[in-house]
């Protein structure tokens, strides 16, 4: 797909009307916005519905009246926030076009997206933190994509990725070991695959210096972690198969056995090795020094990162980096009482629309799917229309240049 520079966009589309660029399916801005709201509501219902359904199924043991009511309240908040976040983009873009009298590079996508991102404050706090971290990760991925397309860096190389993951993982697990304040109040936790145990307040537990109260022997503790996280990894892969082939399963349930044969256990092996190595290293250090220390997480985290080549998912590295960033952002938030993380989401959302429309080649596939899902495909209509208009403009410019050369 064609990349649109700021100079090209402002010279080619600055005098376009809203209906010519943003909502070609409807001439009236008001009617187009109403249709966009309807599409965003439908998209949010499906997108968040699946998320909350899976979340509820994973916590089925906690089901009671209070849990279900809170779950429905959180879903309704996310539904409202998702609808307004998506639909405000078109509304703000049309209003800015009307006020300024033309399209500008940043007022066409970035600013409308940022304004819409402020509605994230409607969602529940835990969901706000999660979506803010996800979008920061996606923006980081888009930056990396741009650098790799230009040939500046090659961070997806397995060797470079492994070293970066080991260093980042060491620092992240150390931060997670400090997740509880001295007064016992829990801190907000970032998205990550593993929660290391907190430092023990005592030097020994049942004569064992390691911090695993439920299991007396280190061998059993390590083996339990390996088995549990292997199972979790396989469940994740199973969910991926179900989601990707849901229409096939729905139309032909007999296809389930053949789909299960596609189950990839690499995720399970990665998770099992990751947790097993971390627990083995930290237990060894506790036994050697006779006490538990949060700094052991640095050594254990660095060593456990060695399994990255077996599952070299670059998004995993970016998730670890974004988790470290958000842990520090939340510390600043707690100190100054400013919701920096959520304001960062609004900026990231604005940039997301900018990337999706102007540099689609650098847009992460996950980001494109999220925007498409939340808008129920309307964003794809806008992107495809702008791409068609761009192709026509480029062809027209080339034709004019050839004609001027002949003359």
C-alpha positions as semicolon CSV with decimal commas, in nm:
position;residue;x (nm);y (nm);z (nm)
1;X;0,000;0,000;0,000
2;X;0,113;0,357;-0,074
3;X;0,274;0,572;0,196
4;X;0,146;0,929;0,211
5;X;0,393;1,200;0,308
6;X;0,282;1,519;0,480
7;X;0,377;1,728;0,177
8;X;0,188;1,504;-0,065
9;X;-0,125;1,485;0,152
10;X;-0,153;1,858;0,211
11;X;-0,093;1,939;-0,156
12;X;-0,324;1,671;-0,295
13;X;-0,612;1,659;-0,044
14;X;-0,608;1,991;0,141
15;X;-0,912;2,126;-0,047
16;X;-1,114;1,804;-0,038
17;X;-1,453;1,807;0,130
18;X;-1,523;1,563;0,415
19;X;-1,746;1,349;0,191
20;X;-1,470;1,326;-0,068
21;X;-1,209;1,196;0,172
22;X;-1,348;1,064;0,503
23;X;-1,703;0,943;0,438
24;X;-1,754;0,874;0,066
25;X;-2,052;0,650;0,145
26;X;-2,261;0,949;0,260
27;X;-2,260;1,315;0,149
28;X;-2,401;1,456;0,474
29;X;-2,152;1,476;0,763
30;X;-2,432;1,437;1,018
31;X;-2,575;1,123;0,858
32;X;-2,227;0,980;0,803
33;X;-2,140;1,035;1,169
34;X;-2,463;0,866;1,280
35;X;-2,378;0,567;1,062
36;X;-2,023;0,565;1,199
37;X;-2,152;0,564;1,557
38;X;-2,377;0,270;1,471
39;X;-2,085;0,081;1,317
40;X;-1,859;0,154;1,613
41;X;-2,126;0,036;1,858
42;X;-2,169;-0,290;1,665
43;X;-1,792;-0,335;1,649
44;X;-1,748;-0,265;2,021
45;X;-2,024;-0,513;2,111
46;X;-1,847;-0,792;1,923
47;X;-1,491;-0,696;2,017
48;X;-1,542;-0,644;2,390
49;X;-1,808;-0,914;2,408
50;X;-1,556;-1,181;2,311
51;X;-1,295;-1,037;2,548
52;X;-1,528;-1,030;2,849
53;X;-1,673;-1,373;2,766
54;X;-1,327;-1,532;2,764
55;X;-1,236;-1,343;3,082
56;X;-1,548;-1,469;3,257
57;X;-1,491;-1,829;3,145
58;X;-1,134;-1,825;3,278
59;X;-1,264;-1,710;3,617
60;X;-1,569;-1,937;3,634
61;X;-1,478;-2,043;3,988
62;X;-1,531;-1,685;4,108
63;X;-1,883;-1,661;3,968
64;X;-2,137;-1,519;4,209
65;X;-2,393;-1,241;4,195
66;X;-2,142;-0,969;4,287
67;X;-1,885;-1,085;4,031
68;X;-2,135;-1,108;3,746
69;X;-2,283;-0,764;3,821
70;X;-1,936;-0,604;3,832
71;X;-1,845;-0,788;3,511
72;X;-2,151;-0,650;3,332
73;X;-2,080;-0,298;3,461
74;X;-1,721;-0,316;3,333
75;X;-1,848;-0,447;2,998
76;X;-2,099;-0,162;2,964
77;X;-1,826;0,093;3,046
78;X;-1,589;-0,060;2,791
79;X;-1,871;-0,071;2,534
80;X;-1,948;0,298;2,586
81;X;-1,581;0,396;2,579
82;X;-1,510;0,188;2,268
83;X;-1,805;0,335;2,080
84;X;-1,711;0,694;2,165
85;X;-1,338;0,642;2,104
86;X;-1,403;0,508;1,755
87;X;-1,688;0,735;1,648
88;X;-1,534;1,059;1,777
89;X;-1,259;1,026;1,516
90;X;-1,494;1,105;1,227
91;X;-1,690;1,367;1,421
92;X;-1,376;1,557;1,527
93;X;-1,222;1,531;1,179
94;X;-1,533;1,680;1,016
95;X;-1,556;1,960;1,275
96;X;-1,187;2,048;1,235
97;X;-1,225;2,048;0,855
98;X;-1,519;2,286;0,890
99;X;-1,338;2,520;1,132
100;X;-1,004;2,531;0,949
101;X;-1,152;2,530;0,599
102;X;-0,912;2,260;0,474
103;X;-0,739;1,935;0,569
104;X;-0,400;1,936;0,736
105;X;-0,181;1,634;0,792
106;X;-0,230;1,624;1,170
107;X;-0,583;1,761;1,190
108;X;-0,706;1,494;0,949
109;X;-0,609;1,193;1,162
110;X;-0,383;1,255;1,461
111;X;-0,580;1,525;1,643
112;X;-0,925;1,362;1,590
113;X;-0,788;1,029;1,715
114;X;-0,631;1,194;2,020
115;X;-0,958;1,369;2,107
116;X;-1,142;1,038;2,080
117;X;-0,881;0,870;2,300
118;X;-0,980;1,090;2,594
119;X;-1,300;0,884;2,628
120;X;-1,084;0,603;2,766
121;X;-1,153;0,757;3,108
122;X;-1,505;0,612;3,087
123;X;-1,367;0,256;3,105
124;X;-1,283;0,092;3,439
125;X;-0,932;0,173;3,573
126;X;-0,789;-0,176;3,519
127;X;-0,908;-0,186;3,158
128;X;-0,772;0,165;3,097
129;X;-0,428;0,053;3,211
130;X;-0,440;-0,256;2,991
131;X;-0,549;-0,081;2,672
132;X;-0,298;0,201;2,731
133;X;-0,011;-0,048;2,751
134;X;-0,135;-0,239;2,445
135;X;-0,145;0,075;2,231
136;X;0,198;0,191;2,349
137;X;0,334;-0,148;2,246
138;X;0,168;-0,123;1,903
139;X;0,307;0,227;1,847
140;X;0,653;0,104;1,942
141;X;0,612;-0,176;1,688
142;X;0,513;0,073;1,417
143;X;0,831;0,275;1,488
144;X;1,040;-0,041;1,459
145;X;0,862;-0,129;1,133
146;X;0,946;0,213;0,989
147;X;1,312;0,176;1,088
148;X;1,333;-0,171;0,937
149;X;1,160;-0,064;0,614
150;X;1,413;0,218;0,578
151;X;1,694;-0,031;0,650
152;X;1,816;0,161;0,957
153;X;1,804;-0,126;1,207
154;X;1,716;-0,494;1,222
155;X;1,585;-0,555;1,573
156;X;1,393;-0,867;1,475
157;X;1,717;-1,060;1,435
158;X;1,697;-1,354;1,679
159;X;2,038;-1,285;1,835
160;X;1,970;-0,916;1,896
161;X;1,615;-0,991;2,013
162;X;1,736;-1,255;2,259
163;X;1,991;-1,023;2,418
164;X;1,739;-0,739;2,446
165;X;1,477;-0,975;2,588
166;X;1,716;-1,114;2,852
167;X;1,813;-0,764;2,969
168;X;1,456;-0,631;2,966
169;X;1,319;-0,943;3,132
170;X;1,575;-0,918;3,414
171;X;1,473;-0,561;3,489
172;X;1,100;-0,630;3,455
173;X;1,096;-0,928;3,691
174;X;1,291;-0,727;3,946
175;X;1,030;-0,451;3,926
176;X;0,751;-0,707;3,961
177;X;0,915;-0,846;4,274
178;X;0,864;-0,501;4,425
179;X;0,496;-0,486;4,332
180;X;0,372;-0,443;4,691
181;X;0,422;-0,136;4,907
182;X;0,543;-0,155;5,265
183;X;0,189;-0,092;5,388
184;X;0,068;-0,397;5,196
185;X;-0,123;-0,199;4,934
186;X;-0,093;-0,361;4,592
187;X;0,041;-0,162;4,301
188;X;-0,110;-0,174;3,954
189;X;0,033;-0,459;3,752
190;X;0,129;-0,442;3,384
191;X;0,052;-0,708;3,124
192;X;0,298;-0,994;3,156
193;X;0,297;-1,372;3,134
194;X;0,440;-1,440;3,481
195;X;0,414;-1,296;3,831
196;X;0,718;-1,375;4,045
197;X;0,647;-1,422;4,417
198;X;0,701;-1,127;4,646
199;X;1,013;-1,114;4,864
200;X;0,953;-1,304;5,186
201;X;0,940;-1,100;5,506
202;X;1,107;-1,391;5,683
203;X;1,441;-1,549;5,610
204;X;1,297;-1,900;5,616
205;X;0,963;-2,068;5,555
206;X;0,934;-2,408;5,725
207;X;1,314;-2,420;5,734
208;X;1,337;-2,338;5,364
209;X;1,492;-2,001;5,269
210;X;1,305;-1,999;4,937
211;X;0,983;-1,805;4,900
212;X;0,734;-2,077;4,815
213;X;0,510;-2,143;5,113
214;X;0,274;-2,386;4,939
215;X;0,549;-2,629;4,837
216;X;0,820;-2,744;5,077
217;X;1,072;-2,878;4,827
218;X;1,227;-2,669;4,550
219;X;1,208;-2,956;4,301
220;X;0,830;-2,983;4,344
221;X;0,795;-2,603;4,320
222;X;0,993;-2,589;3,994
223;X;0,812;-2,888;3,842
224;X;0,472;-2,745;3,939
225;X;0,556;-2,420;3,757
226;X;0,676;-2,604;3,446
227;X;0,358;-2,815;3,425
228;X;0,122;-2,524;3,498
229;X;0,272;-2,283;3,247
230;X;0,305;-2,550;2,978
231;X;-0,068;-2,603;3,019
232;X;-0,135;-2,227;3,001
233;X;0,073;-2,198;2,682
234;X;-0,119;-2,480;2,515
235;X;-0,452;-2,323;2,620
236;X;-0,346;-1,995;2,456
237;X;-0,266;-2,176;2,132
238;X;-0,597;-2,363;2,151
239;X;-0,786;-2,034;2,191
240;X;-0,603;-1,896;1,885
241;X;-0,714;-2,196;1,678
242;X;-1,075;-2,160;1,794
243;X;-1,086;-1,785;1,721
244;X;-0,918;-1,816;1,379
245;X;-1,139;-2,107;1,272
246;X;-1,460;-2,014;1,454
247;X;-1,668;-1,997;1,135
248;X;-1,538;-2,340;1,026
249;X;-1,616;-2,494;1,365
250;X;-1,961;-2,336;1,365
251;X;-2,049;-2,474;1,022
252;X;-1,878;-2,812;1,063
253;X;-1,811;-2,930;1,423
254;X;-1,660;-3,251;1,283
255;X;-1,360;-3,043;1,169
256;X;-1,250;-2,994;1,532
257;X;-1,022;-3,304;1,550
258;X;-0,834;-3,202;1,234
259;X;-0,794;-2,847;1,368
260;X;-0,656;-2,977;1,697
261;X;-0,378;-3,147;1,504
262;X;-0,254;-2,796;1,419
263;X;-0,198;-2,723;1,789
264;X;0,150;-2,575;1,828
265;X;0,310;-2,658;2,163
266;X;0,595;-2,409;2,117
267;X;0,412;-2,153;2,330
268;X;0,373;-2,411;2,604
269;X;0,740;-2,512;2,586
270;X;0,847;-2,146;2,595
271;X;0,632;-2,069;2,900
272;X;0,741;-2,388;3,079
273;X;1,111;-2,323;3,013
274;X;1,080;-1,955;3,107
275;X;0,920;-2,023;3,445
276;X;1,125;-2,335;3,515
277;X;1,460;-2,160;3,462
278;X;1,354;-1,857;3,668
279;X;1,238;-2,069;3,960
280;X;1,545;-2,293;3,945
281;X;1,787;-1,997;3,949
282;X;1,610;-1,808;4,229
283;X;1,576;-2,122;4,442
284;X;1,945;-2,197;4,395
285;X;2,043;-1,846;4,505
286;X;1,811;-1,860;4,805
287;X;1,955;-2,195;4,912
288;X;2,312;-2,078;4,859
289;X;2,277;-1,754;5,060
290;X;2,023;-1,882;5,310
291;X;1,772;-1,602;5,249
292;X;1,541;-1,454;4,988
293;X;1,634;-1,132;4,810
294;X;1,444;-0,944;4,535
295;X;1,772;-0,891;4,350
296;X;1,776;-1,261;4,268
297;X;1,499;-1,181;4,021
298;X;1,756;-0,995;3,808
299;X;1,970;-1,307;3,770
300;X;1,670;-1,537;3,727
301;X;1,508;-1,303;3,477
302;X;1,823;-1,269;3,268
303;X;1,875;-1,647;3,261
304;X;1,511;-1,729;3,181
305;X;1,524;-1,494;2,882
306;X;1,749;-1,744;2,707
307;X;1,439;-1,935;2,589
308;X;1,343;-1,646;2,358
309;X;1,491;-1,812;2,042
310;X;1,245;-2,101;2,086
311;X;0,956;-1,855;2,056
312;X;1,105;-1,539;1,898
313;X;0,790;-1,330;1,910
314;X;0,900;-0,968;1,878
315;X;0,576;-0,847;2,038
316;X;0,680;-1,029;2,355
317;X;0,992;-0,813;2,378
318;X;0,787;-0,498;2,318
319;X;0,538;-0,606;2,586
320;X;0,823;-0,643;2,835
321;X;0,957;-0,297;2,746
322;X;0,613;-0,134;2,768
323;X;0,553;-0,306;3,104
324;X;0,872;-0,151;3,244
325;X;0,769;0,190;3,109
326;X;0,422;0,172;3,264
327;X;0,548;0,061;3,604
328;X;0,752;0,383;3,618
329;X;0,467;0,592;3,472
330;X;0,235;0,470;3,746
331;X;0,489;0,572;4,008
332;X;0,487;0,924;3,862
333;X;0,105;0,917;3,853
334;X;0,085;0,819;4,220
335;X;0,327;1,097;4,312
336;X;0,176;1,383;4,109
337;X;-0,185;1,259;4,072
338;X;-0,179;1,303;3,693
339;X;-0,316;1,019;3,472
340;X;-0,011;1,014;3,245
341;X;-0,070;0,659;3,125
342;X;-0,422;0,729;3,004
343;X;-0,322;1,058;2,843
344;X;-0,046;0,865;2,669
345;X;-0,314;0,631;2,533
346;X;-0,496;0,926;2,374
347;X;-0,175;1,035;2,200
348;X;-0,101;0,678;2,092
349;X;-0,453;0,641;1,952
350;X;-0,413;0,957;1,747
351;X;-0,083;0,831;1,615
352;X;-0,245;0,491;1,546
353;X;-0,496;0,647;1,307
354;X;-0,212;0,840;1,149
355;X;-0,009;0,523;1,092
356;X;-0,310;0,321;0,972
357;X;-0,403;0,577;0,705
358;X;-0,075;0,738;0,600
359;X;0,185;0,461;0,647
360;X;-0,012;0,135;0,614
361;X;0,304;-0,064;0,532
362;X;0,444;0,017;0,879
363;X;0,112;-0,041;1,056
364;X;0,124;-0,356;1,275
365;X;-0,133;-0,615;1,168
366;X;-0,268;-0,629;1,524
367;X;-0,330;-0,253;1,521
368;X;-0,508;-0,273;1,185
369;X;-0,731;-0,553;1,317
370;X;-0,818;-0,363;1,635
371;X;-0,914;-0,045;1,448
372;X;-1,110;-0,247;1,193
373;X;-1,292;-0,444;1,465
374;X;-1,383;-0,143;1,677
375;X;-1,521;0,048;1,376
376;X;-1,683;-0,267;1,232
377;X;-1,489;-0,229;0,906
378;X;-1,563;0,141;0,848
379;X;-1,199;0,238;0,907
380;X;-1,100;-0,003;0,629
381;X;-1,343;0,175;0,396
382;X;-1,174;0,508;0,473
383;X;-0,821;0,366;0,430
384;X;-0,909;0,194;0,101
385;X;-1,079;0,506;-0,033
386;X;-0,781;0,728;0,052
387;X;-0,546;0,473;-0,107
388;X;-0,754;0,476;-0,427
389;X;-0,756;0,855;-0,433
390;X;-0,380;0,856;-0,374
391;X;-0,321;0,616;-0,662
392;X;-0,528;0,837;-0,890
393;X;-0,338;1,148;-0,777
394;X;-0,002;0,981;-0,833
395;X;-0,109;0,861;-1,179
396;X;-0,234;1,211;-1,260
397;X;0,096;1,367;-1,149
398;X;0,298;1,122;-1,358
399;X;0,075;1,188;-1,658
400;X;0,117;1,564;-1,619
401;X;0,495;1,529;-1,592
402;X;0,515;1,315;-1,907
403;X;0,295;1,559;-2,091
404;X;0,507;1,856;-1,985
405;X;0,823;1,675;-2,099
406;X;0,674;1,618;-2,445
407;X;0,579;1,981;-2,470
